[in-house]
Amino acid sequence: MTTKEVIECTLTVLGRLLYASRELGHLVDTGDYLLNSALYYALGFSKGSYVNIGNKPDYLVETSEISDKIYITPAVPIDTLTHMTTTYNARPDQYAVINYKAKDDPNARYNIPRYGRERAINQQNRFRFYILPYQTDTDAERLASELPTYIRLGKKRSKSRVDYVVVDSVVSSGTFTANHPFGVYDYDGIPIGNLISRKMRPTPLILQGTYEGDYMKIGETILPYKLEFLKKLR
């Protein structure tokens, strides 16, 4: 049993936070969790190309220097989430627009809705996530002091505030039940029961699962040790 310092992070949404966790007809719905794939970039641990042709980030390359040094968990809501639903009308900026029949529309195959509804996370919702430094020479207090207070998230790049507190965790070995989400590709342990997962894009989440091996306890939060971003895909 060993003790390690980790950073507990509280994220407060300051604007309308939208991302497409699922698309049902003309509804774009925002999920209940913030993926760590977004948090790595928002916090400045990874950087992508300013111009991304095809809108396909290369997570493996862009996190290769940090994946085994620091792990960021997905973020979970602290309180009951509140949402707001708005409508949009994305007609092209032209003087005259042809109203094609559905079978004749040349843009139909691109699945680009011209109108619909967006269900987003409302402002003042709070989330919690953890930053787990693995290097023994990493000063958690210094790292926390260097992280940004304000970050941008989601399709509309809405602003959020993040507050950081350094807390102790205890690393032990045995049978444990993880109760905080992590990426399905971030851990190579095999669950032995109580598995609950959630389909998310770009990576699914494990919300709960019983495993055998090393684990980390942060207060009431239990996570496998050692998690690494996209570990199973490297």
C-alpha positions as CSV (number, residue, x, y, z in Angstrom):
1,M,0.0,0.0,0.0
2,T,1.4,3.3,-1.1
3,T,0.2,7.0,-1.0
4,K,0.3,9.2,-4.1
5,E,-0.8,12.8,-4.6
6,V,-3.4,13.4,-7.3
7,I,-5.2,16.5,-8.5
8,E,-9.0,16.7,-8.0
9,C,-10.6,19.0,-10.5
10,T,-13.9,20.7,-10.4
11,L,-15.2,22.0,-13.7
12,T,-18.0,24.6,-13.9
13,V,-19.7,25.2,-17.2
14,L,-19.9,28.9,-17.9
15,G,-21.7,28.8,-21.3
16,R,-23.9,26.5,-23.3
17,L,-21.9,23.3,-23.7
18,L,-22.7,21.2,-26.8
19,Y,-21.2,18.1,-28.4
20,A,-22.8,15.4,-30.4
21,S,-22.9,12.2,-28.3
22,R,-25.7,11.0,-30.4
23,E,-27.8,12.3,-33.3
24,L,-31.4,11.2,-33.5
25,G,-33.0,12.5,-36.7
26,H,-32.8,16.3,-36.4
27,L,-31.9,16.2,-32.7
28,V,-28.2,16.6,-31.7
29,D,-27.9,15.4,-28.1
30,T,-25.2,16.1,-25.6
31,G,-24.2,13.3,-23.2
32,D,-23.8,13.3,-19.4
33,Y,-20.0,12.8,-19.3
34,L,-17.0,14.8,-20.6
35,L,-14.5,12.5,-22.3
36,N,-10.9,12.7,-21.4
37,S,-10.0,12.9,-25.1
38,A,-11.4,16.5,-24.9
39,L,-9.8,17.3,-21.6
40,Y,-6.2,16.4,-22.7
41,Y,-6.5,19.1,-25.4
42,A,-8.4,21.6,-23.4
43,L,-5.9,21.5,-20.5
44,G,-2.9,21.9,-22.9
45,F,-1.4,18.4,-22.4
46,S,-1.9,17.6,-26.1
47,K,-2.1,19.8,-29.2
48,G,-3.6,19.1,-32.6
49,S,-3.1,20.7,-35.9
50,Y,-4.7,24.2,-36.4
51,V,-6.1,23.0,-39.7
52,N,-7.3,19.4,-39.5
53,I,-8.3,18.1,-43.0
54,G,-11.1,15.7,-42.6
55,N,-11.7,16.6,-39.0
56,K,-10.0,13.4,-37.8
57,P,-7.7,14.0,-34.8
58,D,-4.8,11.6,-34.4
59,Y,-5.1,10.9,-30.6
60,L,-2.4,8.3,-30.5
61,V,0.3,10.5,-32.0
62,E,-0.8,13.7,-30.3
63,T,-0.7,12.1,-26.8
64,S,2.3,9.8,-27.3
65,E,4.6,11.9,-25.1
66,I,2.2,12.2,-22.2
67,S,0.1,9.0,-22.2
68,D,2.3,7.0,-19.7
69,K,3.2,10.0,-17.5
70,I,-0.2,11.6,-16.7
71,Y,-3.7,10.2,-16.9
72,I,-6.8,12.4,-17.0
73,T,-10.1,10.7,-16.2
74,P,-13.4,11.5,-17.9
75,A,-15.5,14.1,-16.0
76,V,-18.7,13.1,-14.2
77,P,-21.5,15.5,-13.1
78,I,-21.4,16.4,-9.4
79,D,-25.1,17.4,-9.2
80,T,-28.2,16.6,-11.3
81,L,-27.5,17.9,-14.8
82,T,-29.7,20.6,-16.4
83,H,-30.0,21.0,-20.1
84,M,-31.3,23.5,-22.6
85,T,-32.8,22.7,-26.0
86,T,-32.6,25.2,-28.9
87,T,-33.5,25.1,-32.6
88,Y,-31.1,25.9,-35.5
89,N,-31.6,26.7,-39.1
90,A,-28.4,26.3,-41.1
91,R,-29.5,27.4,-44.6
92,P,-26.7,28.4,-47.0
93,D,-25.9,32.0,-47.5
94,Q,-27.2,32.5,-51.0
95,Y,-29.6,34.8,-52.7
96,A,-31.8,32.0,-53.9
97,V,-32.0,28.5,-52.5
98,I,-33.4,25.6,-54.3
99,N,-35.9,23.5,-52.3
100,Y,-35.0,20.0,-53.6
101,K,-37.2,17.1,-53.1
102,A,-35.6,14.6,-50.7
103,K,-34.8,12.1,-53.5
104,D,-33.2,14.8,-55.6
105,D,-31.1,16.7,-53.0
106,P,-27.4,16.4,-54.0
107,N,-26.3,17.0,-50.4
108,A,-28.5,14.3,-48.9
109,R,-25.7,11.7,-48.7
110,Y,-23.5,14.0,-46.6
111,N,-26.0,13.9,-43.6
112,I,-25.8,17.6,-43.0
113,P,-29.0,18.7,-41.4
114,R,-30.4,22.1,-42.5
115,Y,-32.5,22.5,-39.4
116,G,-33.2,20.8,-36.1
117,R,-32.8,20.9,-32.3
118,E,-29.7,20.9,-30.1
119,R,-29.9,19.7,-26.5
120,A,-26.9,21.1,-24.7
121,I,-25.6,21.2,-21.1
122,N,-26.7,24.4,-19.4
123,Q,-24.3,26.8,-17.7
124,Q,-23.4,26.4,-14.0
125,N,-23.4,22.6,-14.2
126,R,-20.4,21.2,-12.4
127,F,-18.3,18.1,-13.2
128,R,-15.5,16.3,-11.3
129,F,-12.4,14.6,-12.8
130,Y,-8.9,13.7,-11.7
131,I,-5.4,14.1,-13.0
132,L,-3.1,11.2,-12.0
133,P,0.6,12.0,-12.3
134,Y,2.6,8.8,-12.5
135,Q,6.2,10.1,-12.5
136,T,7.7,10.0,-9.1
137,D,9.4,13.4,-9.7
138,T,6.2,15.2,-10.6
139,D,5.2,17.8,-8.1
140,A,1.4,17.7,-8.0
141,E,1.2,21.2,-6.4
142,R,3.4,22.7,-9.0
143,L,1.6,21.0,-11.8
144,A,-1.8,22.2,-10.5
145,S,-0.5,25.8,-10.3
146,E,0.5,25.7,-14.0
147,L,-2.9,24.4,-15.3
148,P,-5.3,26.9,-16.9
149,T,-8.2,28.2,-14.9
150,Y,-10.4,28.7,-17.9
151,I,-10.7,26.3,-20.8
152,R,-12.8,25.8,-24.0
153,L,-14.9,22.7,-24.7
154,G,-17.4,21.4,-27.1
155,K,-18.5,22.2,-30.7
156,K,-19.1,25.9,-29.9
157,R,-15.9,26.2,-27.8
158,S,-17.8,27.3,-24.8
159,K,-15.9,28.5,-21.7
160,S,-15.6,26.5,-18.5
161,R,-13.7,27.2,-15.2
162,V,-11.6,24.5,-13.6
163,D,-10.5,24.6,-9.9
164,Y,-7.7,22.3,-8.7
165,V,-7.0,20.7,-5.3
166,V,-4.2,18.3,-4.6
167,V,-5.4,15.3,-2.5
168,D,-3.9,12.0,-1.4
169,S,-4.7,8.7,-2.9
170,V,-3.9,5.2,-1.7
171,V,-2.7,2.5,-4.1
172,S,-3.5,-1.1,-3.0
173,S,-3.9,-4.5,-4.6
174,G,-6.8,-7.0,-4.6
175,T,-10.3,-7.2,-5.8
176,F,-12.0,-3.8,-6.4
177,T,-15.0,-2.2,-8.0
178,A,-14.2,0.9,-10.0
179,N,-16.9,3.6,-9.6
180,H,-15.5,6.5,-11.7
181,P,-15.6,6.4,-15.5
182,F,-12.5,5.6,-17.6
183,G,-12.0,4.9,-21.3
184,V,-12.6,1.3,-22.4
185,Y,-9.2,1.3,-24.2
186,D,-7.4,2.9,-21.2
187,Y,-7.1,-0.3,-19.1
188,D,-6.1,-3.8,-20.0
189,G,-7.7,-5.5,-17.0
190,I,-10.5,-8.0,-17.6
191,P,-13.7,-7.3,-15.6
192,I,-15.0,-10.2,-13.4
193,G,-18.4,-8.7,-12.8
194,N,-20.7,-5.6,-12.1
195,L,-19.8,-4.1,-15.5
196,I,-21.6,-1.0,-16.7
197,S,-20.5,0.7,-19.9
198,R,-21.7,3.7,-21.9
199,K,-21.3,4.1,-25.7
200,M,-19.6,7.5,-26.4
201,R,-17.8,8.9,-29.3
202,P,-14.9,8.7,-30.0
203,T,-14.3,6.2,-27.2
204,P,-16.8,4.2,-25.0
205,L,-16.6,4.5,-21.3
206,I,-16.6,2.0,-18.4
207,L,-18.8,3.4,-15.7
208,Q,-18.4,0.6,-13.2
209,G,-16.7,-2.8,-13.1
210,T,-15.1,-5.3,-10.7
211,Y,-11.5,-6.2,-11.4
212,E,-8.5,-7.9,-9.7
213,G,-5.2,-6.1,-9.6
214,D,-3.8,-2.8,-8.5
215,Y,-6.2,0.0,-7.8
216,M,-6.3,3.6,-6.5
217,K,-8.7,5.0,-3.9
218,I,-9.2,8.8,-3.8
219,G,-11.7,9.4,-1.0
220,E,-14.7,7.3,-2.1
221,T,-13.6,7.2,-5.7
222,I,-12.0,3.9,-6.8
223,L,-10.0,3.6,-10.1
224,P,-7.7,0.9,-11.6
225,Y,-4.0,1.6,-11.4
226,K,-2.4,2.3,-13.7
227,L,-4.7,3.8,-16.4
228,E,-3.2,5.1,-19.6
229,F,-5.0,7.0,-22.4
230,L,-5.7,4.6,-25.3
231,K,-3.3,2.0,-23.8
232,K,-4.8,-1.0,-25.5
233,L,-4.5,0.7,-29.0
234,R,-0.8,1.6,-28.7
